[in-house]
Amino acid sequence: MTLNFPYIGNCDPVQIHLLPGRYLFEAWGAAGGTENESFVGKGGYTSGVIKLTKQTRFYAIIGSQGQPPVRAMISPSGGCGGGGKGGMPYSSTYFSGAGGGGATIIYYDTENLASRIMVSGGGGGGSSNRCFLIPGYGGGVVAGNGSNLISLISTGGSQNFGTESGVGQNGKNSGGDRYCGAEGNPGCSGGYRGGMTTTGIGDFSDVSGSGGSSYVSGDPQCEPNSMASFFNTKILAGNEYFDLPNGTKSLGNPHHGHLRITHLIPKPSCQNILYSTKYSFFFIFIFIIDS
C-alpha cells in the first residue's frame, strides 16, 4: 500500500493515521519561484523507514513552489512550508524577487516545531534573468547559498544555522535605481532551518534566495528527536540526482513538494518457509503410513 500526498493548492496540514507496521516515508521539498527553470533553486529529498508499534497520528505540510518574479510593486508569496516572500523592486519598470520554496514537513502526533521528525528543505527564490542570479538549492544537511554577481551571498540553512522557526527570510526591497540593484531580492526557502538573506546597496546588489536545510530524526548527521526515529535514512540536496514522485530522475526537485508513504509488508523468512515445508511433508508422510 502506498499513500501519495501532492500539493493540492493550499497550506492546510494533512492528518495521517497509520496502523502498526513498518513504513517508508519519502519527502520532496519544493523549488523556489522562477521565470526560467535554468535559474531555479531546487528542492531536496529525504527518506527513512519507521517502525510503529501502535496506531500513530502524523501531520504533514506539503511544500509548494514560491511565486515567480513579476514586473510590479508587489512581494510574491513564498511557498507553503516556510518560503519567504520576494522583495519589491524600485519601480514597476523592474522585476520583484520571486518567493522562496517551501519545505515538506512531517510532524509526530502534534503540529509544532518540537515534533518535527522529517523535513525536506525547499529551494531559494530566483530573480529575473537580467542579472543571472542562481538561487541556493534546498535540502541536504547544509543547504545552498544564494548568489550575487560580486561577493554578496545569502546563506543557506544547516543543522544549527538559519532561522530557528524553519521559515525562510523575506527578500529585501530594492534600495535604489541601480544596475542589478533595482530588482527586489528573492525570498529564502523553508527548511529545518530556514535560509537567511542579506542586504546590499548600489549596482550589483541583487542577491538570490538561499535554501532551507533538511532533517531526518535518526540520521547520524542530525540531532535525534526522542519522539520517533527513522532508520535506513537518506538526505539528498537539490544539487544531487534523485527520483521524483513520477519516477523520473532529476537534478533536484524543480516542482512543488510531495510526500509518499509506503507500507512495507514483511516477507516470510527462508527458515519459516523451510519449516512449513518440512511440517507439511511430515504430516503427509504420517497420513500415508496410517492409511
matplotlib code that plots the C-alpha trace (Angstrom):
import matplotlib.pyplot as plt

x = [0.0, 1.3, -0.1, 0.7, 0.2, 0.9, 0.4, -3.2, -3.4, -3.5, -1.3, -3.6, -1.9, -2.6, -3.6, -2.4, -3.3, -1.2, -1.7, 1.2, 3.9, 6.9, 6.6, 8.9, 8.5, 9.7, 9.5, 10.4, 10.9, 9.6, 11.5, 11.7, 9.8, 11.3, 10.5, 13.1, 13.9, 17.6, 17.5, 15.6, 16.6, 15.6, 14.1, 15.7, 14.8, 14.6, 13.6, 13.6, 11.8, 9.9, 8.5, 5.2, 4.1, 0.7, -1.7, 0.0, -1.0, 1.2, 0.7, 2.3, 2.7, 3.3, 5.8, 4.8, 6.8, 7.2, 5.5, 7.6, 9.0, 6.7, 7.2, 5.0, 5.2, 4.3, 6.0, 5.4, 4.4, 6.7, 5.6, 3.7, 6.1, 8.0, 9.0, 9.9, 8.3, 10.2, 11.2, 9.6, 11.5, 12.5, 9.6, 7.2, 9.8, 11.7, 11.0, 10.3, 12.1, 10.5, 9.1, 11.2, 10.2, 8.5, 9.7, 7.7, 7.4, 6.3, 5.3, 4.8, 1.4, 1.2, 1.9, 4.7, 8.4, 9.4, 7.6, 9.2, 10.7, 11.4, 11.9, 12.8, 14.1, 12.9, 15.0, 15.6, 13.7, 15.1, 15.3, 14.7, 17.1, 18.7, 21.1, 21.7, 21.5, 21.5, 19.4, 20.5, 19.5, 17.3, 17.7, 20.8, 22.3, 23.6, 21.6, 23.0, 23.7, 22.1, 24.5, 25.4, 27.3, 30.1, 30.8, 27.5, 25.7, 22.6, 23.3, 21.6, 20.3, 22.1, 21.5, 22.5, 22.4, 19.4, 16.0, 15.0, 11.4, 12.3, 10.7, 12.9, 13.6, 11.8, 13.8, 14.8, 13.1, 15.2, 17.2, 17.6, 17.5, 20.9, 22.1, 21.2, 20.2, 16.7, 15.1, 13.6, 15.6, 14.1, 12.8, 14.7, 13.3, 11.8, 13.5, 14.6, 16.5, 15.2, 17.5, 18.9, 19.0, 21.5, 21.4, 23.4, 23.4, 24.1, 25.0, 25.0, 23.4, 20.7, 21.1, 19.1, 17.4, 19.2, 17.9, 16.5, 18.1, 16.7, 16.4, 15.6, 15.4, 17.6, 20.0, 23.6, 24.1, 21.1, 20.2, 17.6, 14.1, 13.1, 9.5, 10.4, 13.3, 13.8, 16.4, 17.8, 17.7, 18.7, 19.2, 19.8, 20.2, 18.7, 22.1, 22.0, 20.2, 17.3, 13.9, 11.0, 7.5, 6.6, 9.7, 11.9, 15.4, 16.2, 18.9, 16.9, 13.1, 12.0, 8.4, 6.0, 6.8, 5.4, 5.0, 4.8, 4.3, 4.7, 3.6, 6.5, 4.9, 7.4, 8.4, 8.4, 12.0, 13.7, 13.6, 9.8, 9.3, 11.5, 9.9, 6.4, 7.6, 9.1, 6.0, 3.7, 5.8, 6.0, 2.2, 1.6, 4.1, 2.3, -1.1, 0.2, 1.6, -1.6, -3.7]
y = [0.0, 3.4, 6.8, 9.9, 13.4, 16.0, 19.7, 20.5, 24.2, 25.2, 25.2, 23.2, 20.4, 16.8, 14.5, 10.9, 7.9, 4.7, 1.3, -0.7, -1.8, -0.6, 2.4, 4.1, 7.9, 9.9, 13.7, 16.2, 19.9, 22.5, 24.6, 28.4, 30.7, 31.5, 32.7, 30.3, 26.8, 27.5, 29.9, 27.9, 26.8, 23.2, 21.3, 18.3, 14.7, 12.8, 9.3, 6.8, 3.8, 3.9, 1.0, 1.7, -0.5, 1.2, 3.3, 6.6, 10.1, 12.3, 15.7, 16.9, 20.2, 19.7, 22.3, 24.4, 26.4, 30.2, 32.6, 33.8, 37.4, 39.9, 43.4, 45.2, 46.8, 43.6, 41.0, 37.5, 34.9, 32.2, 28.6, 26.6, 25.2, 28.3, 30.0, 33.7, 36.5, 38.2, 41.8, 44.7, 46.4, 50.1, 50.7, 48.7, 49.0, 46.3, 42.8, 41.8, 38.9, 35.5, 33.8, 31.1, 27.4, 25.7, 22.6, 19.4, 18.7, 15.7, 16.1, 13.2, 13.4, 17.2, 20.0, 22.0, 22.6, 20.2, 17.3, 17.6, 14.2, 14.8, 18.0, 18.2, 21.7, 23.9, 25.9, 29.6, 32.1, 33.5, 36.8, 38.0, 36.6, 40.1, 39.6, 35.8, 35.1, 31.4, 30.6, 28.3, 24.7, 23.3, 20.3, 18.5, 18.7, 22.1, 23.9, 26.1, 29.8, 32.3, 34.1, 37.6, 39.0, 40.2, 38.9, 39.1, 35.8, 34.8, 31.9, 28.5, 26.8, 24.0, 21.9, 24.8, 27.9, 29.7, 30.7, 28.5, 28.6, 27.0, 29.9, 31.4, 35.1, 37.5, 39.1, 42.7, 45.5, 47.4, 50.3, 52.3, 52.6, 50.8, 48.2, 44.8, 46.6, 47.9, 44.5, 43.1, 40.4, 36.9, 35.2, 32.4, 29.0, 27.0, 24.0, 22.5, 25.8, 28.5, 30.3, 33.7, 36.8, 39.7, 43.4, 45.2, 48.8, 50.1, 48.4, 44.5, 44.4, 41.9, 38.6, 35.4, 33.4, 30.8, 27.2, 25.6, 22.6, 19.1, 16.9, 13.3, 12.1, 9.0, 10.1, 10.2, 13.7, 15.1, 15.5, 12.8, 13.6, 11.4, 11.2, 9.0, 8.0, 6.6, 4.1, 3.4, 7.2, 9.4, 13.1, 14.5, 18.1, 19.9, 19.8, 16.0, 13.5, 11.5, 10.1, 12.5, 11.3, 10.5, 8.2, 10.3, 11.1, 14.8, 17.1, 18.3, 18.8, 21.7, 21.5, 21.5, 19.3, 15.8, 13.2, 9.4, 6.8, 3.1, 0.2, -2.3, -5.8, -8.3, -11.2, -14.7, -15.8, -18.8, -20.5, -20.2, -21.4, -24.5, -25.2, -25.1, -27.3, -29.9, -29.9, -30.4, -33.2, -34.9, -34.6, -36.1, -38.9, -39.9, -39.8, -42.2, -44.7, -44.6, -45.4]
z = [0.0, -1.0, 0.0, -2.1, -0.8, -3.6, -3.1, -3.8, -3.7, 0.0, 3.1, 5.3, 7.3, 6.3, 9.1, 8.7, 10.8, 10.4, 11.9, 13.5, 10.9, 9.0, 6.7, 4.2, 4.3, 1.3, 1.1, -1.6, -0.8, -3.2, -5.7, -5.4, -7.6, -11.0, -14.5, -16.1, -14.9, -15.6, -12.7, -10.0, -6.5, -6.5, -3.5, -1.7, -0.9, 2.3, 3.2, 6.1, 7.5, 10.7, 12.8, 14.5, 17.4, 17.8, 15.8, 15.3, 14.1, 11.9, 10.4, 7.2, 5.4, 1.7, 0.4, -2.6, -5.1, -4.5, -6.8, -9.8, -10.1, -11.6, -13.0, -10.4, -7.0, -5.1, -3.0, -4.5, -1.8, -0.7, -0.8, 1.8, 4.3, 5.2, 1.9, 2.3, 0.2, -2.6, -2.2, -4.1, -7.0, -7.1, -9.5, -11.7, -14.5, -12.8, -11.5, -8.0, -6.4, -6.5, -3.4, -1.8, -2.0, 1.0, 2.9, 3.2, 6.9, 8.9, 12.5, 15.0, 16.7, 17.2, 14.8, 16.5, 16.0, 18.7, 17.0, 13.5, 12.6, 8.9, 6.9, 3.2, 2.5, -0.3, -2.8, -2.8, -4.9, -8.2, -9.9, -13.4, -15.9, -16.4, -13.6, -13.9, -10.2, -9.3, -6.2, -3.4, -3.6, -0.9, 1.3, 2.4, 5.9, 4.7, 2.0, -0.8, -0.7, -2.9, -5.4, -6.3, -9.3, -7.0, -3.5, -1.6, -0.6, 1.2, 3.4, 3.3, 6.5, 8.2, 11.3, 13.6, 11.4, 9.9, 11.2, 14.1, 13.0, 9.7, 7.8, 5.1, 5.4, 3.1, 0.3, 0.8, -1.2, -3.7, -2.3, -5.5, -9.3, -9.9, -12.4, -11.0, -7.8, -8.7, -8.6, -5.4, -3.8, -3.9, -0.8, 1.0, 1.5, 4.3, 6.0, 9.3, 9.5, 7.0, 4.6, 5.5, 3.3, 3.1, 2.1, -0.5, -1.8, -5.2, -8.5, -8.4, -5.0, -6.0, -4.2, -4.9, -2.2, -0.2, 0.5, 3.6, 5.2, 5.6, 8.7, 9.5, 13.1, 13.4, 10.6, 12.1, 10.7, 12.6, 16.3, 17.1, 18.2, 21.2, 19.9, 16.9, 14.7, 11.3, 10.0, 6.5, 6.1, 3.1, 2.9, -0.6, -1.6, -4.6, -6.3, -6.4, -8.6, -7.2, -8.4, -8.5, -7.4, -11.1, -11.3, -13.5, -12.3, -11.8, -10.5, -7.6, -7.5, -9.8, -8.8, -5.8, -2.8, -2.3, 0.5, -0.2, 2.5, 1.6, 3.9, 3.9, 4.3, 5.8, 3.6, 5.1, 6.0, 4.5, 7.8, 8.1, 4.6, 5.1, 8.4, 6.9, 4.0, 6.4, 8.6, 5.6, 4.3, 7.7, 8.1, 4.6, 5.4, 8.6, 6.8, 4.2, 6.8, 8.8, 5.8]

ax = plt.figure().add_subplot(projection="3d")
ax.plot(x, y, z, "-o")
ax.set_aspect("equal")
plt.show()
